[in-house]
Amino acid sequence: MALNPKFAGQRLHFGQAPASTAAGVPPAVHTLELFLDYVCPFSAKQFNTFYNAVVPLIKANPKWAGNLEIIFRQQIQPWHPSSTLVHEAGVAVLRLAPHRYWDFSDALFKAQLQYFDEAVANETRNDTYKRLAKLGASVGVDEAQLYDLLAVSDKVPDGGHPNFGNKVTNDLKLQIRYGRLVGVHVSPTVIFDGIVANDISSSWTKEQWQEWLTKNIG
């Protein structure tokens, strides 16, 4: 599926693309899209298994590595207000250090309890952003630059308008629009080659993923 070049850090592809099967036909690979919410426990479970156990399997298998691309799709769930804030941090990392995006996502999922409703109930929005910036620093993202992208001013910017948001608001809108376009509601949701893979569960083990990849990639 299409991915805006500004969000290239959301894509993983580890091998050489296969040769074209016919003259004049560009080579193509399978696409696995993971729609995940940073404050969803089931998303965290799926991400942890996939990123820390399944990705090494894909890297080690030349056929899988060359014939599969993986895209992290940020699925904001607005009934948890902090979902917006943590996903803003994700798109800010994409802008500042796209090569750190998956490591940042891994760190954020591991720390997700610190961003649940109860954990942010008594702090300001900018205080939450400060904690997210420190988390970014833990994986090599510039803390000050990350906070600068996230912080919301208490003053209307010159030439701007009230309710301006922050410096990544427009990027977040694009993430949301894509999820709406394809009709994804539940997190996590997995789409394989454009079709929702309802058989894939957040509770899958490494072995179940391995069996599925063997069946679908070869």
Salt bridges, closest charged atoms under 4 A:
GLU33 OE1 - ARG73 NE 2.73
ASP37 OD1 - HIS87 NE2 2.85
GLU69 OE1 - ARG11 NE 2.69
GLU88 OE2 - ARG125 NH2 3.52
ASP106 OD2 - LYS110 NZ 3.26
ASP117 OD2 - HIS80 ND1 3.14
GLU123 OE2 - ARG131 NH2 2.76
ASP127 OD1 - LYS130 NZ 3.96
GLU143 OE2 - LYS134 NZ 3.34
ASP148 OD2 - LYS167 NZ 2.83
ASP154 OD1 - LYS155 NZ 3.40
ASP171 OD1 - LYS6 NZ 3.02
ASP171 OD2 - ARG95 NH2 2.97
ASP193 OD2 - HIS30 ND1 2.66
